């Protein structure tokens, strides 16, 4: 039995039909750049996310870049971001000429630690980018308070968290700006690259709309230096076709998490992560665990979307991954090298600092299949294989 990390072939026939209809609709319209298809998608996303403005763009990476450009962030500025996340978060900061300042993660929820942000603020700091990692909402109440106190713009990187709830709002709607990716593996995935910027601020929305078309609000008149960051009309149509199914897909992911957790805990080789979340100023009780156990992720706040289901296996993450690969179970390591240790950021006089939590996660984390089309039998097969490896490893040590 091959168990993939994601299988697009398991898409329901009804959804395939909606995608085919969307393709025919765009083809018949002859409108392939912006136009009503994009405008309709933006309205529907704004309504779903509960924001005043949603601007479709070319990718999640470009969404981050546009958010920073719209705020005028550039050379001489600093922007704080987590080290344990995908490269685009820091790469977008560096592309503006600003300096990414790396902060460590909370050991419980894996997200950007508000206490670490406070420690990293300087007179050059202009913004902070919390990431809702793997679909777990970051501690936005605390992070927004830190931002207000220090006069920082808060940009939400919600690339993995479309549909998550943070407090009484959707992720991407609490910061000054929110940035989403519609890469095909995301909870709402395009059939190619696409992204979204959200905001409640009308002036910022107007500027982002101009920046995505070379800084122009009136054709051939350029008020800013932007770029070609438009979402394709075809991708907007595909996303419109898939948007009505997002809630059901998220429910399926949450169901799969419950099956994983019940099976893992029944196996005796796993425990919930013993680390507590410290983001909101108080620690939750620590869950006990034993050396050699598989450590399961925990849902700390809001509504997790489980874009990835990431366990930790301290004894031998890489050995476990090789074992699963030989058994035809696909996994992924998100992320094997924290951003503060990436070669492109270790240039000149800059040296890698110690961010112990990010480095720990990079050594121990492993993502297991979690996509909506996964069957309960497949999940139990994955748990059985992980348990077999962990028991054998325990005997050897």
C-alpha positions in Angstrom: 0.0 0.0 0.0 1.5 3.3 -1.1 0.3 6.2 1.2 1.1 9.6 -0.4 1.6 12.9 1.4 -1.0 14.3 -1.0 -3.0 12.7 -3.8 -4.8 15.1 -6.2 -6.2 12.0 -8.0 -8.6 11.5 -5.1 -10.5 14.7 -5.8 -14.3 14.1 -5.8 -16.0 14.0 -9.2 -18.2 16.9 -8.3 -15.2 19.1 -7.6 -13.5 18.0 -10.9 -16.7 19.0 -12.7 -16.7 22.5 -11.1 -13.1 23.0 -12.1 -13.8 21.9 -15.7 -16.7 24.3 -15.8 -14.5 27.1 -14.5 -12.0 26.4 -17.3 -14.7 26.5 -19.9 -16.2 29.7 -18.5 -12.8 31.6 -18.6 -12.0 30.3 -22.1 -15.4 31.4 -23.4 -15.0 34.9 -21.7 -11.7 35.7 -23.5 -10.8 37.7 -20.3 -7.6 36.1 -19.0 -6.0 39.0 -17.0 -7.9 40.4 -14.0 -11.5 41.2 -15.0 -14.7 40.0 -13.4 -13.5 36.5 -12.6 -10.8 37.9 -10.3 -13.1 40.6 -8.9 -15.7 37.9 -8.0 -13.1 35.7 -6.4 -11.8 38.7 -4.3 -15.4 39.5 -3.1 -16.1 35.9 -2.2 -12.8 35.6 -0.3 -13.3 38.9 1.5 -16.8 37.6 2.6 -15.4 34.2 3.7 -12.5 35.7 5.7 -14.5 38.6 7.1 -12.3 41.4 5.8 -13.0 44.6 3.9 -10.5 44.0 1.2 -9.0 40.9 -0.5 -6.6 41.4 -3.4 -5.7 38.4 -5.6 -2.0 38.2 -6.4 0.5 35.9 -8.2 1.7 33.8 -5.2 1.9 33.7 -1.4 5.5 34.9 -1.6 4.4 37.9 -3.7 1.7 38.6 -1.2 4.3 39.0 1.5 6.5 41.2 -0.8 3.6 43.4 -1.7 2.5 43.8 1.9 6.0 45.0 2.8 6.3 47.3 -0.2 2.9 48.8 0.5 4.2 49.8 4.0 7.3 51.4 2.5 9.7 49.0 4.2 13.1 49.0 2.7 16.9 49.5 3.3 17.8 50.4 6.9 14.6 48.8 8.3 14.3 45.6 10.3 11.4 43.2 10.3 11.0 40.4 12.9 10.0 37.0 11.8 10.3 33.4 13.1 13.3 31.4 12.1 11.3 28.1 12.0 9.1 28.6 8.9 9.2 28.5 5.1 11.9 30.6 3.4 9.5 33.0 1.7 8.8 34.9 5.0 12.3 36.1 5.4 13.2 36.0 1.7 10.5 38.6 1.1 11.9 40.9 3.8 15.4 40.7 2.3 14.1 41.4 -1.2 12.9 44.8 0.0 16.4 45.6 1.2 15.3 45.4 4.9 16.9 43.1 7.4 15.1 40.0 8.6 15.5 39.6 12.4 15.0 36.1 13.4 13.1 35.2 16.6 12.7 31.8 18.3 9.5 29.8 18.5 7.3 28.9 21.4 8.1 25.3 22.4 4.4 24.5 22.8 2.6 25.9 19.8 5.7 26.2 17.5 4.7 29.7 16.6 6.5 33.0 16.9 7.0 33.8 20.6 5.7 37.2 21.7 8.3 37.4 24.4 11.0 36.8 21.8 9.6 39.6 19.6 9.8 42.0 22.5 13.4 41.1 23.0 14.3 41.7 19.4 12.7 45.1 18.9 15.1 48.0 18.1 14.7 51.5 16.9 15.0 50.2 13.4 12.2 47.7 13.7 9.2 48.5 11.5 7.1 45.4 11.4 6.7 41.8 12.7 5.5 38.9 10.6 3.9 36.1 12.7 3.3 32.8 10.8 0.3 30.7 11.6 2.5 27.6 11.2 1.0 24.5 9.8 -2.5 26.1 10.3 -2.2 26.7 14.1 -3.1 30.4 14.7 -0.3 32.4 16.3 -0.9 34.2 19.6 -2.3 37.3 17.9 -3.7 39.0 21.0 -0.2 39.1 22.5 1.5 39.9 19.3 -0.8 42.7 18.4 -0.2 44.1 21.9 3.5 44.0 21.4 3.0 45.7 18.0 1.0 48.5 19.5 3.4 49.1 22.3 6.4 49.3 19.9 4.6 51.0 17.0 5.0 48.0 14.6 2.9 46.9 11.7 1.7 43.3 12.2 1.6 41.3 8.9 0.0 37.9 9.2 1.6 35.1 7.2 -1.4 32.9 6.9 -0.1 30.8 3.9 -1.0 27.6 5.7 -4.0 28.8 7.6 -6.8 29.6 5.1 -10.0 29.0 7.1 -8.4 29.0 10.6 -10.0 31.1 13.3 -8.0 33.4 15.6 -10.2 34.8 18.4 -13.5 35.8 16.8 -11.9 36.4 13.4 -10.4 34.3 10.6 -6.7 34.2 10.4 -5.4 37.0 8.1 -8.0 39.4 9.4 -6.5 40.6 12.7 -3.2 42.2 11.6 -2.8 45.3 9.5 -2.3 43.0 6.5 -2.8 39.2 5.9 -1.0 37.1 3.3 -2.2 33.8 1.9 -0.8 31.2 -0.5 -2.9 29.1 -2.8 -0.1 26.7 -3.8 -1.7 23.4 -4.7 -0.9 21.7 -1.4 -2.7 24.4 0.7 -6.1 24.0 2.3 -7.5 26.0 -0.6 -5.2 25.2 -3.5 -5.1 26.6 -7.0 -4.0 24.5 -10.0 -0.8 26.5 -10.1 0.6 29.5 -8.2 -1.7 32.2 -6.6 -2.0 34.2 -3.5 -4.0 36.8 -1.6 -3.5 40.0 0.5 -6.1 41.0 2.9 -6.6 44.2 4.9 -9.3 46.3 6.6 -7.5 49.5 5.4 -8.9 50.9 2.2 -5.8 53.1 1.4 -3.5 50.1 1.8 -5.8 48.0 -0.4 -5.7 50.6 -3.2 -1.9 50.8 -3.0 -1.5 47.0 -3.2 -3.9 46.9 -6.2 -1.7 49.4 -7.9 1.6 47.7 -6.9 0.4 44.4 -8.5 0.3 46.2 -11.9 3.6 48.1 -11.8 2.4 50.7 -9.4 -0.3 52.0 -11.7 -3.8 53.1 -10.9 -4.3 54.7 -14.2 -3.0 53.0 -17.3 0.6 54.1 -18.2 0.8 56.4 -15.2 3.0 54.9 -12.5 2.9 56.3 -9.0 5.1 53.6 -7.4 7.5 51.0 -8.6 5.6 47.8 -8.4 5.7 44.7 -10.6 3.6 42.1 -12.4 2.0 40.4 -9.4 -1.5 39.7 -10.8 -3.4 36.6 -10.1 -4.4 34.8 -13.3 -8.1 34.9 -14.1 -8.0 31.1 -14.7 -6.6 30.5 -11.2 -9.2 32.8 -9.7 -11.9 30.8 -11.4 -10.4 27.5 -10.2 -10.3 28.9 -6.6 -13.9 30.1 -6.8 -14.8 26.5 -7.8 -13.0 25.1 -4.8 -13.9 27.7 -2.1 -17.3 26.3 -1.3 -15.6 23.0 -0.3 -13.1 24.4 2.1 -15.1 23.9 5.3 -15.7 20.2 4.4 -12.0 19.8 3.6 -11.0 21.3 6.9 -13.5 19.1 8.8 -11.9 16.0 7.0 -8.4 17.1 8.1 -9.6 17.5 11.7 -11.2 14.1 11.6 -8.0 12.6 10.4 -6.1 14.3 13.3 -8.5 12.7 15.7 -8.0 9.3 14.2 -4.2 9.7 14.4 -4.2 10.9 18.0 -6.5 8.1 19.2 -4.5 5.4 17.4 -1.1 6.8 18.5 -2.2 7.2 22.1 -3.6 3.6 22.1 -0.3 2.3 20.7 1.6 3.2 23.9 4.6 4.6 22.0 3.3 8.2 21.7 2.3 11.1 23.9 1.1 14.6 23.4 3.9 17.1 23.3 5.1 17.8 26.9 6.0 21.4 26.1 3.6 24.1 27.2 2.6 27.2 25.2 4.0 30.3 26.8 2.7 32.9 24.4 -0.1 34.3 26.4 1.9 34.9 29.6 1.0 31.7 31.5 1.9 28.1 31.1 -0.5 25.3 30.7 0.1 22.1 32.6 2.8 20.0 31.1 1.8 16.6 29.6 4.1 13.8 30.8 6.1 11.8 28.3 8.9 9.2 28.3 12.2 9.2 26.5 11.9 7.6 23.1 8.2 8.4 22.6 6.7 9.9 19.5 5.5 13.4 20.4 2.1 14.5 19.0 1.2 18.1 18.0 -1.3 19.9 20.1 -4.1 22.4 19.2 -3.5 25.4 21.5 -5.8 28.1 20.3 -8.4 29.1 17.8 -9.3 26.7 15.1 -6.3 24.8 13.6 -6.5 23.9 9.9 -3.9 21.1 10.0 -2.4 22.0 6.7 0.4 19.7 8.0 0.3 17.1 10.7 3.8 17.3 12.2 5.0 14.9 14.9 8.4 14.9 16.7 10.6 11.9 17.1 13.7 12.9 19.2 15.5 9.5 19.0 15.9 9.2 15.2 13.7 11.3 13.0 15.7 10.6 9.9 15.8 6.9 10.5 12.0 6.9 11.0 11.6 8.7 7.7 13.8 6.2 5.8 11.8 3.3 7.3 8.5 4.9 6.3 9.8 5.6 2.8 10.8 1.9 2.4 7.3 1.0 3.5 5.9 3.4 0.8 4.7 6.0 3.1 5.5 9.5 1.9 6.6 12.1 4.5 8.2 15.5 4.5 10.5 17.5 6.8 9.2 21.0 7.4 11.9 22.5 7.8 15.3 20.8 8.0 17.3 24.1 8.4 16.0 27.1 10.3 16.2 30.4 8.5 18.8 31.9 10.8 21.2 29.2 9.6 20.5 29.4 5.9 23.7 30.2 3.9 22.2 33.3 2.2 21.7 34.9 5.6 25.2 34.0 6.9 27.1 36.5 4.7 29.4 39.4 5.6 29.6 39.9 9.4 26.4 38.2 10.1 26.8 34.9 12.0 24.2 32.4 13.0 22.8 33.0 16.5 21.5 30.3 18.7 17.7 29.8 18.5 17.4 26.5 20.4 13.7 25.8 19.9 13.8 26.3 16.1 16.9 24.1 15.9 15.2 21.4 18.0 12.2 21.4 15.7 14.4 21.2 12.6 16.1 18.1 14.0 13.0 16.3 15.3 9.9 17.1 13.2 8.3 14.9 10.6 5.1 15.6 8.6 2.8 12.6 8.1 0.0 12.4 5.4 -3.1 14.3 6.5 -5.0 15.3 3.3 -8.8 15.1 3.2 -8.9 12.0 0.9 -6.8 9.9 3.4 -8.7 6.8 4.7 -8.9 5.6 8.3 -7.2 2.4 7.2 -4.2 4.4 5.8 -3.9 6.4 9.0 -3.9 3.2 11.1 -1.3 1.7 8.7 1.0 4.8 9.2 0.6 4.5 13.0 1.3 0.8 13.0 4.5 1.4 11.0 5.7 4.3 13.2 5.0 2.1 16.3 6.9 -0.8 14.9 10.0 1.4 14.2 9.8 3.1 17.6 9.5 -0.3 19.5 12.4 -1.7 17.5 14.5 1.4 18.2 13.7 1.2 21.9 14.9 -2.5 22.0 18.2 -1.5 20.3 18.9 1.2 22.9 
